[in-house]
Amino acid sequence: MRIFSHTGIVAAAVTGRLGGVVPLTDGDRPRGTLAELGRYGGYGLTLGIATALFAWLGSLADERFHTEPLFVIVGTLTGFGAAFYSMYRSLVIDRRDELRRKDEERRSSEDSP
């Protein structure tokens, strides 16, 4: 039954708010578990598929140019790096820009009479 003692911590982590219960606005609706699973599972699949695809392309280049592990290593690192950047951009940069835009809209609506 120890799970219930952590509900405040979990709620704060999910909503990004510490302290008591804060009413949610339309933009802050929590997503369903399956939606979140699909979202983050998609990031994992993208990371795995991109890494495997670029490693496979590297192995084809190695066979053609007889440069055993060189292009496999380069392809693996390139695929992982590209997929990681895509995930980082989606999770961090785009979310930050979205929050900044909402904050500017809220400020402009408060300033206008």
DSSP file (Angstrom, degrees, kcal/mol; ACC not computed):
  #  RESIDUE AA STRUCTURE BP1 BP2  ACC     N-H-->O    O-->H-N    N-H-->O    O-->H-N    TCO  KAPPA ALPHA  PHI   PSI    X-CA   Y-CA   Z-CA
    1    1 A M    >         0   0    0      0, 0.0     3,-0.9     0, 0.0     4,-0.3   0.000 360.0 360.0 360.0   7.7    0.0    0.0    0.0
    2    2 A R  G >   +     0   0    0      1,-0.2     3,-1.0     2,-0.2     4,-0.4   0.693 360.0  79.4 -69.5 -17.2    3.0    2.3   -0.1
    3    3 A I  G >  S+     0   0    0      1,-0.3     3,-1.4     2,-0.2    -1,-0.2   0.874  86.4  57.3 -58.8 -39.1    2.0    3.4   -3.7
    4    4 A F  G X  S+     0   0    0     -3,-0.9     3,-1.0     1,-0.3    -1,-0.3   0.727  94.4  65.7 -69.5 -20.6   -0.6    5.8   -2.3
    5    5 A S  G <  S+     0   0    0     -3,-1.0    -1,-0.3    -4,-0.3     3,-0.2   0.668 100.9  51.5 -74.0 -14.1    1.9    7.7   -0.2
    6    6 A H  G <> S+     0   0    0     -3,-1.4     4,-2.5    -4,-0.4    -1,-0.2   0.305  75.8 102.8-102.6   8.0    3.6    8.8   -3.4
    7    7 A T  H <> S+     0   0    0     -3,-1.0     4,-2.6     1,-0.2     5,-0.2   0.858  80.3  52.2 -64.8 -34.2    0.6   10.2   -5.2
    8    8 A G  H  > S+     0   0    0     -4,-0.2     4,-2.2    -3,-0.2    -1,-0.2   0.901 111.1  47.1 -66.0 -40.1    1.4   13.8   -4.5
    9    9 A I  H  > S+     0   0    0      2,-0.2     4,-2.1    -4,-0.2    -2,-0.2   0.912 114.0  47.2 -66.8 -43.0    4.9   13.4   -5.9
   10   10 A V  H  X S+     0   0    0     -4,-2.5     4,-2.5     2,-0.2    -2,-0.2   0.914 111.8  50.4 -65.4 -43.1    3.6   11.7   -9.0
   11   11 A A  H  X S+     0   0    0     -4,-2.6     4,-2.7    -5,-0.2     6,-0.4   0.899 110.7  49.5 -62.7 -40.4    0.9   14.3   -9.5
   12   12 A A  H  X S+     0   0    0     -4,-2.2     4,-1.8     1,-0.2     5,-0.4   0.887 112.1  48.4 -65.2 -38.5    3.5   17.1   -9.2
   13   13 A A  H  < S+     0   0    0     -4,-2.1    -2,-0.2     2,-0.2    -1,-0.2   0.890 115.0  44.6 -68.6 -39.0    5.8   15.4  -11.7
   14   14 A V  H  < S+     0   0    0     -4,-2.5    -2,-0.2     1,-0.2    -1,-0.2   0.924 123.7  33.1 -72.2 -45.0    3.0   14.8  -14.2
   15   15 A T  H  < S-     0   0    0     -4,-2.7    -2,-0.2     2,-0.2    -1,-0.2   0.675  99.4-128.7 -87.6 -17.5    1.5   18.3  -13.9
   16   16 A G  S  < S+     0   0    0     -4,-1.8     2,-0.4    -5,-0.3    -3,-0.2   0.664  71.4 116.1  78.4  15.0    4.7   20.2  -13.3
   17   17 A R        -     0   0    0     -5,-0.4     2,-0.3    -6,-0.4    -1,-0.3  -0.948  50.8-154.4-121.1 138.2    3.2   21.9  -10.3
   18   18 A L        +     0   0    0     -2,-0.4     2,-0.3    -3,-0.1    -9,-0.1  -0.752  58.3  27.9-104.0 156.5    4.2   21.6   -6.7
   19   19 A G  S    S-     0   0    0     -2,-0.3     3,-0.1   -11,-0.1    -2,-0.1  -0.684 100.4  -4.9 100.1-151.1    1.9   22.2   -3.7
   20   20 A G  S    S-     0   0    0     -2,-0.3     2,-0.3     1,-0.2    -3,-0.0   0.101  91.6 -60.8 -73.6-173.4   -1.8   21.7   -3.5
   21   21 A V        -     0   0    0      1,-0.0    -1,-0.2     0, 0.0    -3,-0.0  -0.560  50.8-163.5 -74.2 127.8   -4.3   20.8   -6.1
   22   22 A V        -     0   0    0     -2,-0.3    -5,-0.0    -3,-0.1     2,-0.0  -0.955  24.1-114.9-114.3 128.5   -4.5   23.4   -8.9
   23   23 A P        -     0   0    0      0, 0.0     2,-0.3     0, 0.0     0, 0.0  -0.359  32.8-124.6 -63.6 141.2   -7.5   23.5  -11.2
   24   24 A L        -     0   0    0      2,-0.0     2,-0.1     1,-0.0     5,-0.1  -0.636  16.8-146.6 -88.1 141.8   -6.6   22.6  -14.8
   25   25 A T    >   -     0   0    0     -2,-0.3     3,-1.1     1,-0.1     4,-0.2  -0.443  37.9 -92.2 -93.3 176.7   -7.4   24.9  -17.7
   26   26 A D  G >  S+     0   0    0      1,-0.3     3,-1.0     2,-0.2    -1,-0.1   0.878 126.9  50.4 -58.3 -39.4   -8.2   23.6  -21.2
   27   27 A G  G 3  S+     0   0    0      1,-0.2    -1,-0.3     0, 0.0    -3,-0.0   0.648 107.7  55.3 -74.2 -14.0   -4.6   23.8  -22.4
   28   28 A D  G <  S+     0   0    0     -3,-1.1    -1,-0.2     2,-0.1    -2,-0.2   0.223  71.3 140.8-104.0  13.7   -3.4   21.8  -19.3
   29   29 A R    <   -     0   0    0     -3,-1.0     2,-0.1    -4,-0.2    -3,-0.0  -0.332  56.6-116.8 -59.3 131.2   -5.6   18.7  -19.7
   30   30 A P        -     0   0    0      0, 0.0     2,-0.1     0, 0.0    -1,-0.1  -0.446  29.3-122.3 -68.7 142.8   -3.7   15.6  -18.8
   31   31 A R        -     0   0    0     -2,-0.1     2,-0.0     1,-0.1    -3,-0.0  -0.446  29.8 -98.0 -81.4 157.9   -3.3   13.2  -21.6
   32   32 A G     >  -     0   0    0     -2,-0.1     4,-2.2     1,-0.1     5,-0.2  -0.317  30.4-113.2 -71.6 159.5   -4.5    9.6  -21.4
   33   33 A T  H  > S+     0   0    0      1,-0.2     4,-2.5     2,-0.2     5,-0.2   0.892 116.8  49.9 -62.3 -41.2   -2.1    6.9  -20.6
   34   34 A L  H  > S+     0   0    0      2,-0.2     4,-2.5     1,-0.2    -1,-0.2   0.871 109.0  52.5 -67.6 -35.4   -2.3    5.3  -24.0
   35   35 A A  H  > S+     0   0    0      2,-0.2     4,-2.3     1,-0.2    -2,-0.2   0.918 112.2  45.2 -65.2 -42.5   -1.7    8.6  -25.7
   36   36 A E  H  X S+     0   0    0     -4,-2.2     4,-2.7     2,-0.2     5,-0.4   0.894 111.7  52.6 -67.4 -39.7    1.4    9.2  -23.7
   37   37 A L  H  X S+     0   0    0     -4,-2.5     4,-2.3     1,-0.2     5,-0.2   0.918 111.5  46.8 -61.3 -43.2    2.5    5.6  -24.3
   38   38 A G  H  X S+     0   0    0     -4,-2.5     4,-1.9     2,-0.2    -2,-0.2   0.901 112.8  49.7 -64.6 -41.2    2.1    6.1  -28.0
   39   39 A R  H  X S+     0   0    0     -4,-2.3     4,-1.4     2,-0.2    -2,-0.2   0.968 119.0  34.9 -63.6 -54.7    4.0    9.4  -27.9
   40   40 A Y  H  X S+     0   0    0     -4,-2.7     4,-1.9     1,-0.2    -2,-0.2   0.824 115.7  56.1 -74.9 -30.6    7.0    8.2  -26.0
   41   41 A G  H  X S+     0   0    0     -4,-2.3     4,-2.6    -5,-0.4    -1,-0.2   0.868 104.7  54.8 -64.5 -35.7    6.9    4.8  -27.6
   42   42 A G  H  X S+     0   0    0     -4,-1.9     4,-2.6    -5,-0.2    -2,-0.2   0.879 105.2  52.0 -63.6 -38.9    7.1    6.6  -31.0
   43   43 A Y  H  X S+     0   0    0     -4,-1.4     4,-2.2     2,-0.2    -1,-0.2   0.911 111.1  48.0 -63.5 -41.1   10.2    8.4  -29.9
   44   44 A G  H  X S+     0   0    0     -4,-1.9     4,-2.5     2,-0.2    -2,-0.2   0.911 112.4  47.9 -65.7 -42.7   11.8    5.1  -28.9
   45   45 A L  H  X S+     0   0    0     -4,-2.6     4,-3.2     2,-0.2     5,-0.3   0.910 111.0  51.3 -64.3 -41.4   10.9    3.4  -32.2
   46   46 A T  H  X S+     0   0    0     -4,-2.6     4,-2.4     1,-0.2     5,-0.3   0.921 111.1  48.6 -60.7 -43.5   12.2    6.4  -34.1
   47   47 A L  H  X S+     0   0    0     -4,-2.2     4,-1.8     2,-0.2    -2,-0.2   0.931 116.4  42.2 -62.5 -46.5   15.5    6.2  -32.2
   48   48 A G  H  X S+     0   0    0     -4,-2.5     4,-2.5     2,-0.2    -2,-0.2   0.919 116.5  46.0 -68.3 -44.6   15.8    2.4  -32.8
   49   49 A I  H  X S+     0   0    0     -4,-3.2     4,-2.9     2,-0.2     5,-0.2   0.913 113.4  48.6 -68.2 -42.3   14.7    2.4  -36.4
   50   50 A A  H  X S+     0   0    0     -4,-2.4     4,-2.4    -5,-0.3     5,-0.2   0.919 113.4  47.8 -63.7 -42.3   16.9    5.4  -37.4
   51   51 A T  H  X S+     0   0    0     -4,-1.8     4,-2.0    -5,-0.3    28,-0.2   0.937 115.4  44.3 -63.4 -46.2   19.9    3.8  -35.7
   52   52 A A  H  X S+     0   0    0     -4,-2.5     4,-2.4     2,-0.2    -2,-0.2   0.900 113.1  51.4 -66.2 -40.8   19.4    0.4  -37.3
   53   53 A L  H  X S+     0   0    0     -4,-2.9     4,-2.5     1,-0.2    -2,-0.2   0.936 112.6  44.4 -63.0 -47.0   18.7    1.9  -40.8
   54   54 A F  H  X S+     0   0    0     -4,-2.4     4,-2.1     1,-0.2    22,-0.3   0.849 112.5  52.4 -69.3 -32.1   21.8    4.0  -40.8
   55   55 A A  H  X S+     0   0    0     -4,-2.0     4,-2.1    20,-0.3    -1,-0.2   0.908 110.5  48.7 -66.2 -40.9   23.9    1.1  -39.5
   56   56 A W  H  X S+     0   0    0     -4,-2.4     4,-2.1     2,-0.2    -2,-0.2   0.916 111.0  49.4 -64.6 -43.2   22.5   -1.1  -42.3
   57   57 A L  H  X S+     0   0    0     -4,-2.5     4,-2.1     1,-0.2    -1,-0.2   0.883 109.8  52.9 -62.7 -36.5   23.3    1.6  -44.9
   58   58 A G  H  X S+     0   0    0     -4,-2.1     4,-2.4     2,-0.2    14,-0.4   0.883 106.6  51.9 -64.4 -38.0   26.8    1.8  -43.4
   59   59 A S  H  X S+     0   0    0     -4,-2.1     4,-2.2     2,-0.2    -2,-0.2   0.881 108.5  51.2 -67.0 -36.2   27.2   -2.0  -43.8
   60   60 A L  H  X S+     0   0    0     -4,-2.1     4,-2.0     2,-0.2    -2,-0.2   0.916 111.3  47.7 -64.1 -41.7   26.2   -1.7  -47.4
   61   61 A A  H  X S+     0   0    0     -4,-2.1     4,-2.6     1,-0.2    -2,-0.2   0.882 109.9  53.3 -66.1 -37.4   28.8    1.1  -48.0
   62   62 A D  H  X>S+     0   0    0     -4,-2.4     4,-1.5     1,-0.2     5,-1.1   0.901 108.9  49.0 -63.7 -40.6   31.4   -1.0  -46.2
   63   63 A E  H  <5S+     0   0    0     -4,-2.2    -1,-0.2     2,-0.2    -2,-0.2   0.905 114.3  45.8 -64.2 -40.4   30.8   -4.0  -48.5
   64   64 A R  H  <5S+     0   0    0     -4,-2.0    -2,-0.2     1,-0.2    -1,-0.2   0.916 124.5  30.2 -69.9 -43.7   31.0   -1.8  -51.5
   65   65 A F  H  <5S-     0   0    0     -4,-2.6    -1,-0.2    -5,-0.1    -2,-0.2   0.422 101.3-125.6 -99.5   0.8   34.2    0.1  -50.5
   66   66 A H  T  <5 +     0   0    0     -4,-1.5    -3,-0.2    -5,-0.2    -4,-0.1   0.923  65.6 134.9  55.4  50.3   35.8   -2.7  -48.4
   67   67 A T    >>< -     0   0    0     -5,-1.1     3,-1.5     1,-0.2     4,-0.7  -0.465  44.9-156.9-123.1  58.0   36.2   -0.5  -45.4
   68   68 A E  T 34 S+     0   0    0      1,-0.3     4,-0.4    -6,-0.2    -1,-0.2   0.480  72.0   3.3 -10.6 -89.5   35.0   -3.0  -42.8
   69   69 A P  T 3> S+     0   0    0      0, 0.0     4,-2.2     0, 0.0    -1,-0.3   0.585 106.8  90.1 -91.7  -3.9   33.7   -1.2  -39.7
   70   70 A L  H <> S+     0   0    0     -3,-1.5     4,-2.4     1,-0.2     5,-0.2   0.942  92.8  35.6 -59.5 -57.8   34.1    2.4  -40.7
   71   71 A F  H  X S+     0   0    0     -4,-0.7     4,-2.7   -13,-0.2    -1,-0.2   0.773 114.0  58.2 -73.2 -24.9   30.8    3.2  -42.3
   72   72 A V  H  > S+     0   0    0     -4,-0.4     4,-2.5   -14,-0.4    -1,-0.2   0.938 110.8  43.4 -65.1 -45.3   28.8    1.0  -39.9
   73   73 A I  H  X S+     0   0    0     -4,-2.2     4,-2.4     2,-0.2     5,-0.2   0.938 116.8  45.9 -64.8 -46.9   30.2    3.1  -37.0
   74   74 A V  H  X S+     0   0    0     -4,-2.4     4,-2.4    -5,-0.2    -2,-0.2   0.913 114.6  48.4 -63.0 -42.9   29.6    6.4  -38.8
   75   75 A G  H  X S+     0   0    0     -4,-2.7     4,-2.7     2,-0.2   -20,-0.3   0.902 111.1  49.9 -65.1 -41.4   26.1    5.3  -39.9
   76   76 A T  H  X S+     0   0    0     -4,-2.5     4,-2.4   -22,-0.3     5,-0.2   0.939 113.8  44.6 -62.8 -47.5   25.2    4.2  -36.4
   77   77 A L  H  X S+     0   0    0     -4,-2.4     4,-2.5     1,-0.2    -2,-0.2   0.881 114.3  50.0 -65.4 -37.6   26.3    7.4  -34.8
   78   78 A T  H  X S+     0   0    0     -4,-2.4     4,-2.6    -5,-0.2     5,-0.2   0.930 112.4  46.3 -66.3 -45.8   24.7    9.5  -37.5
   79   79 A G  H  X S+     0   0    0     -4,-2.7     4,-2.2   -28,-0.2   -28,-0.3   0.918 115.5  46.0 -63.4 -44.1   21.3    7.7  -37.1
   80   80 A F  H  X S+     0   0    0     -4,-2.4     4,-2.7    -5,-0.2     5,-0.2   0.925 114.0  48.9 -64.8 -44.1   21.4    7.9  -33.4
   81   81 A G  H  X S+     0   0    0     -4,-2.5     4,-2.4    -5,-0.2    -2,-0.2   0.911 112.3  47.3 -63.3 -43.3   22.4   11.5  -33.4
   82   82 A A  H  X S+     0   0    0     -4,-2.6     4,-2.1     2,-0.2    -1,-0.2   0.913 115.0  45.6 -65.6 -42.7   19.7   12.5  -35.9
   83   83 A A  H  X S+     0   0    0     -4,-2.2     4,-2.3    -5,-0.2    -2,-0.2   0.893 113.1  50.2 -68.3 -39.2   17.0   10.6  -34.0
   84   84 A F  H  X S+     0   0    0     -4,-2.7     4,-2.9     2,-0.2    -2,-0.2   0.911 110.4  49.8 -65.1 -42.1   18.1   12.0  -30.7
   85   85 A Y  H  X S+     0   0    0     -4,-2.4     4,-2.8     2,-0.2     5,-0.2   0.907 110.4  50.7 -62.8 -41.1   18.1   15.6  -32.0
   86   86 A S  H  X S+     0   0    0     -4,-2.1     4,-2.1     2,-0.2    -2,-0.2   0.921 113.0  45.5 -61.1 -44.2   14.6   15.1  -33.4
   87   87 A M  H  X S+     0   0    0     -4,-2.3     4,-2.6     2,-0.2     5,-0.3   0.922 113.8  48.8 -65.3 -44.7   13.4   13.8  -30.1
   88   88 A Y  H  X>S+     0   0    0     -4,-2.9     4,-2.9     1,-0.2     5,-1.1   0.911 111.3  50.1 -61.9 -43.6   15.1   16.6  -28.2
   89   89 A R  I  <>S+     0   0    0     -4,-2.8     5,-2.9    -5,-0.2     6,-0.3   0.914 114.0  45.0 -62.1 -42.6   13.7   19.2  -30.5
   90   90 A S  I  <5S+     0   0    0     -4,-2.1     5,-0.3    -5,-0.2    -2,-0.2   0.904 121.4  36.8 -68.3 -42.1   10.2   17.9  -30.1
   91   91 A L  I  <5S+     0   0    0     -4,-2.6    -2,-0.2    -5,-0.2    -3,-0.2   0.838 133.0  15.8 -82.8 -34.3   10.3   17.5  -26.3
   92   92 A V  I  X5S+     0   0    0     -4,-2.9     4,-2.3    -5,-0.3    -3,-0.2   0.869 125.5  38.4-108.7 -57.9   12.4   20.5  -25.3
   93   93 A I  I  ><S+     0   0    0     -5,-1.1     4,-2.4     2,-0.2     5,-0.2   0.948 119.7  43.0 -69.6 -50.0   12.7   23.2  -27.9
   94   94 A D  H  ><S+     0   0    0     -5,-2.9     4,-2.2     1,-0.2    -1,-0.2   0.891 115.7  50.2 -64.1 -38.4    9.2   23.1  -29.4
   95   95 A R  H  > S+     0   0    0     -6,-0.3     4,-2.4    -5,-0.3    -1,-0.2   0.906 110.4  49.9 -65.6 -41.8    7.6   22.8  -26.0
   96   96 A R  H  X S+     0   0    0     -4,-2.3     4,-2.4     2,-0.2    -2,-0.2   0.919 111.8  48.1 -62.4 -44.4    9.6   25.8  -24.7
   97   97 A D  H  X S+     0   0    0     -4,-2.4     4,-2.4     1,-0.2    -1,-0.2   0.891 110.9  51.6 -63.8 -39.0    8.5   27.9  -27.7
   98   98 A E  H  X S+     0   0    0     -4,-2.2     4,-2.2     2,-0.2    -2,-0.2   0.919 111.4  46.3 -63.8 -44.3    4.9   26.9  -27.2
   99   99 A L  H  X S+     0   0    0     -4,-2.4     4,-2.1     2,-0.2    -2,-0.2   0.889 112.1  51.1 -66.0 -39.0    4.9   27.9  -23.5
  100  100 A R  H  X S+     0   0    0     -4,-2.4     4,-2.3     2,-0.2    -2,-0.2   0.906 110.3  49.4 -63.5 -42.0    6.7   31.2  -24.4
  101  101 A R  H  X S+     0   0    0     -4,-2.4     4,-2.3     2,-0.2    -2,-0.2   0.907 111.1  49.0 -65.4 -41.9    4.0   31.9  -27.0
  102  102 A K  H  X S+     0   0    0     -4,-2.2     4,-2.3     1,-0.2    -1,-0.2   0.886 110.7  51.2 -63.6 -38.4    1.2   31.1  -24.6
  103  103 A D  H  X S+     0   0    0     -4,-2.1     4,-2.3     2,-0.2    -2,-0.2   0.902 110.2  48.7 -66.2 -40.8    2.8   33.4  -22.0
  104  104 A E  H  X S+     0   0    0     -4,-2.3     4,-2.4     2,-0.2    -2,-0.2   0.895 111.5  49.8 -65.4 -39.9    3.1   36.3  -24.5
  105  105 A E  H  X S+     0   0    0     -4,-2.3     4,-2.0     2,-0.2    -2,-0.2   0.899 111.1  49.5 -64.2 -40.1   -0.6   35.8  -25.6
  106  106 A R  H  X S+     0   0    0     -4,-2.3     4,-1.5     2,-0.2    -2,-0.2   0.910 112.2  47.9 -65.9 -41.8   -1.7   35.8  -21.9
  107  107 A R  H  X S+     0   0    0     -4,-2.3     4,-2.0     1,-0.2    -2,-0.2   0.898 111.5  49.8 -65.5 -40.7    0.3   39.0  -21.2
  108  108 A S  H  X S+     0   0    0     -4,-2.4     4,-1.6     1,-0.2    -1,-0.2   0.863 110.1  50.4 -68.6 -34.4   -1.0   40.8  -24.3
  109  109 A S  H  < S+     0   0    0     -4,-2.0    -1,-0.2     1,-0.2    -2,-0.2   0.818 111.5  48.9 -72.4 -28.7   -4.6   39.9  -23.4
  110  110 A E  H  < S+     0   0    0     -4,-1.5    -2,-0.2     1,-0.2    -1,-0.2   0.838 111.4  49.9 -75.2 -33.2   -4.0   41.2  -19.8
  111  111 A D  H  < S+     0   0    0     -4,-2.0    -2,-0.2    -5,-0.1    -1,-0.2   0.811  93.2  85.5 -76.3 -31.1   -2.5   44.5  -21.1
  112  112 A S     <        0   0    0     -4,-1.6     0, 0.0    -5,-0.2     0, 0.0  -0.506 360.0 360.0 -75.1 139.1   -5.3   45.3  -23.6
  113  113 A P              0   0    0      0, 0.0    -1,-0.1     0, 0.0    -4,-0.1   0.477 360.0 360.0 -73.9 360.0   -8.2   47.2  -22.1
